[in-house]
Amino acid sequence: MEKTFSLPPGDARLALTGPAERNLKLIREALGVAVSAREDTLRIVGESRAVGQAAEVVERLHEAARAGRTLGKAQLLEALSSAALHEPSPAAAIAGEPADDPGPARAAGPAADGALDVYLPGRRVRAKTAGQLAYLKAIHDHDLTFCLGPAGTGKTYLAVAAAVNMLKRGAVRKLVLVRPAVEAGEKLGFLPGTMQDKVNPYLRPLLDALHDMMEFDHIERFMAHDLIEIVPLAFMRGRTLNDALIILDEAQNTTKSQMLMFLTRLGHGGKMVVTGDASQIDLDDPRDSGLIDAYHRLQRVPGIGRCALDAEDIVRHPLVQRVVEAYGDAKS
């Protein structure tokens, strides 16, 4: 099957095809069709269903171009996923945000009840306690937010939800999810497999949270195009990340020097969320925890949010709350 479109002139054509025809390349790779732009005609050739899906995405690009807007890479990938699933893409993906102006999208925060739109159709992630709502507000209001709390309070899950929501709105251009690879009583070097095999279990909780908010192929596509990155903390050294939301999970297991290294990765237009549980430090000397040190050292630094969740914010099985309280009583 073949379908053709008339290409608009000038900047509108560039908005449709993307720099160096990037948009056409993404359509070609994602849907398995042949796409070419010659003179004033865009031609799509392939299997009828795939051509129809590609045509739907081109129509969205046309609409954005007519409105003088450009679809960002994340928005185009979302439109491709929506077309592949035969689902209408959200209005933000149709109209698009200006590629060089994420300001209006960044200004929008969570709803009054803490509800966040994610990529799964009809799925919204909501704060379930006052502490969780304050946590989401802190992430929105600050470029660096620390959150301490016991297991089950939603530290990681809500940070990932806020990050996915910001990526969907175009408020950031990339998500970087980071964890330290520190053994909880086990020796990493004796585990079988390659180094990647060894660190994958440490990163799995972040991937589990993503799977609750995005389709599997959607995650794969975003990771393949470097819009989502899940990495061990050691791999962050030497990097500067602009327009990215970076989450450091299980930060109680960072050393002070590692925490300083991580915090200095923040680039222009970026945000960071640092989460951890002070009761589960796996370092040889708990006093070396970079999270505890930074949480207190930076408490008077302007522009930094600090949240402390407690047993009342636990939203897992009711037994989790009782277990946390019992261990807390034993320490007092």
N, C-alpha and C positions, 0 to 999 in steps of 0.2 A: 504494500500500500504506500501511496505517496501523498503528501499534503504540502502545500506551499503557502507562504505568507509574504506580503509586501513589507519590505524593510523601510522604516522611517529614515530620514536623513539626519546627518550631524550627530549631536549629542544623544538624541533619542535612540539612534542606532547603536551607539556605544553602550548605552544603558541596557539595551536589550541583549546584545551579544556578549557584553562584558569585555574588559581589557584583554587583548590578545584572544578574543573569542572564548574566554574562560567559561561563560555560562553555557555555551554550546557544547564545550568539552564535557562539562558536568552532566548535561542532559544525555549526551552520547554514552558516557560511561555508566550512568545510573539506569538507563532504560534500554540500552542495547540497540539504538537506532542510528542511522546515518543522518547527520545534520550538517548542512553546508549553507554558507551565506555568500552568494555571488551577485555582484552589482546590487540590484534593488530587490532581490528575491531570497527568501530563506526557504530551504527545501528539507523536508523530513521524509525519510524512506525507511520502511521496515515492516515488521509484523503489525497487523491492523490495530491490535490492542495497545501495543507499545507506542505506535504512532499517535493514537488518540490521547494517551497519557502525556506524551511529549507536547502535543498541540495544546493541551490544557495548561502546561507550564509556560509555553511560549505566550499564550493569551495573557497570563498573569504578568509576564515580563513586559508585554505590550502595554497593559493597563498602567503598570508602574511608570514606564517610560513616558506615556501620555501625560501622567501627572507630574512629570519632571522629577521623578524619584528613581532610586537605584536599589534593587534588592541586594542585600548583603549575602555573603556566602552561606551563612547559617539559614537565612530566610529562604534562599533558593533550594537548599537541601531539604528544608521542611516542605516546601511546595512540591518537590519531587517525591517525597515520601507520601504526601497526601494524595498526589495524583496516582501513585502506584496502588494505594489502598482504596481508590475511588471515593475519597472523602474530601469535602470542601476545606480548603485551607483557611485559617483564620484571616480576618481582615488585615492584620498587620503583615501577613505574608503576601497578601495581594497588593496592598498599596506600597508596602516597603517603608523602611526608614532611610533617610539620606545616609549614604555610605560614610560621609565624613562628619555626621552630626548625630551622635547617639544621645544628645542631651534630653529631649523630651521623653524618650523611652526610659532613660535612667531615672528621671524625676518621678515616674510612677512607682509607687510602692505596693506592698500587699494590701488587700482589702481590709476593711475594718475588723473582720473576724480572722484576719491572717491568712485568708485563702489565696493560693498561688496557682495560676494556670501552668500546666506542664504540657508535654508533647502528646501524651496519650489522650485521645478524644474523650471528652466528658469527664476527665480526671482532674480534680483539684486537690492540692495538699493544703491542709488547714492546721493552724495552731490549735492545740487542744487545752492549753492551760494559759493562765496570764503570764507565766514566766516564758513560755514559748513565744507568745505574741510579742513580748518585750524583746526577745532574742531576734526575731525577724525584723522588728523595727530598728534595732541596733545595726543589723547588717545593711539595711537600706540607708541609714543615716550616716554611717561611718565607712571610711575606706579601709580601716583595719578593726576587726572585732575579735575579741577573745571570749570564749565561752567554756566555763568549767561546769562539770556536773557528772553525776553517777550514770551508770549504764541504764539505758532505757528512757532517757529524758529527751531524745530526739536531736541531740547535738549535731551528729553527722547528717542524719536524714533531712532535717530542716535546712541545713547549710547547702546540701546538694539541691534541694527543692528550690531554694532562693536562687542558686546559680543557674539551674535549668530555666527558671522563669526569666531571669535577666538575659540569658542567651536567646530565648525565644522572642523577647521584646526588642532585641538588638541593643540592649544597654551595655553588653560586653560582647566581644568577638570570639572569646575562647574560654573554656573551662580547663583548669589544671587541678587535678585531685592528687594530693600528695600524702604519703604516710612514711614514717620511719620504719625500717625493717629491723626491729629489735625482738630478740627471741624471748618469749615468756617461759623461761625455764627449759628451753630446747636450744640445741646448737644448729644454727642455720647451715653451717658448712657440711654437716653430716647428712643433710637431706639429699635424696637422689635428684638427678636431673641437672639441667643447665641453670645458670644464674637467674634467667627469666622465670624458669619453673620454680625456683626457690622463693622469689619475691612475690610471685602472683598471689599466694595465699594471704599475704599481708594487705594486698590491694583489693582483695575480693569484696570486703564490705562496702567499699565505695561503688563498685560495679553493681552490687546487689541493689543499692539505693537507686542507681540510674535505671535499672531494669524495671523498677516500680513506676517510672515516670516516662519512659520512652520505649518504643518497639525495638526489638533486637537489631533489625536491619538498619533502623534509624541510628542507633548507637554505633554500629559498625561503620556506617557511612560517615558520621561525624568524626570518628576516630581516624578513619582512613584519610580524611581531608584536614586533619590536625586541628579540628575545632574542639575536640575533647581529648585530653591527655591524662593518663593515670600513671604516675611515676613514683618510685621510691625517693625519699628525701635526698639521698646522696646524689641523685641525678640533677638536682636543682642548682648545684654550684656553678657559678660563672654566668648564669642566665639573667636577663632582665625582661620582664613580661609586661608589655603595654596592652591596655584595653582587655585585660583578662581578669577573671575571678578565680583566685587561687585558694583552695581549701587545704589546710594542714590538719589532718585527723590524727588522733592518738598522740597529740603533741606532748603529753607528759613524758614520753619516752625520747624526747630530743635532749641533747645536752645544751648548755648555755651557748657554746660557740655555734652549734647547728642552728639554734633559734635565731641568732644574730644573722647568720648566713641566709636563712630563709626570709626573714623580714626585709632584708635589703634587696630581695628579688623584685619587689613591687615597682611597677613601671607607671608611666603616665596613663591616666584613665582607668587604672586597675583597682581592684578590691581584693582584700585578703580576709579569710575567716580562719581562726585558729581554735581548735577544739581539743578537749582532753578531760581526763578523769584523774584527779589528784590521788585517788585511793588505789590506782592501778599502775603505779610506776614500776617498770621492769628493769630499770637501770641498776647497776651494782650498788650505787650510792644514790638514794632518792633525792638527796640534797643537790645533786647535779642537774635536776630537771630544768630544762630551759623554759618550759611553760610556766612553772611556778615562779621562777625568777622574773620572766618578762611580765607576767600578770601584775606583779607588785612593782617592779622597776618602772613600768610605763604608766602607772595609774594616774599620774598627773600630766601626762602628755596630751595636749589638745588633739582632737580628731580621732581618738581611739575609743571604741566601745568596749565595755566589759559587762559580761553577763555571768551570773552564777545560778545555775539551775539546781534544784534539790529533789528530795524524794517525792514531793508533791507534784513534780512535773513528769514523773515516770508514767509512760503510756503503754508499756508492754503488759504482759500478764500480771495480775495483782500480786502474785507471789514475788515478782522481781522487786517491787516496792518493799515488801516485808523483809526480803533478804538483805537489801541495802540498809534498811533501818537496823536490822539485827547486827550487821557488821559494824555499823556506825556506833551502836551502843557498846559493842565490845571494845572499841578503841577509846571510848570516853572514860 
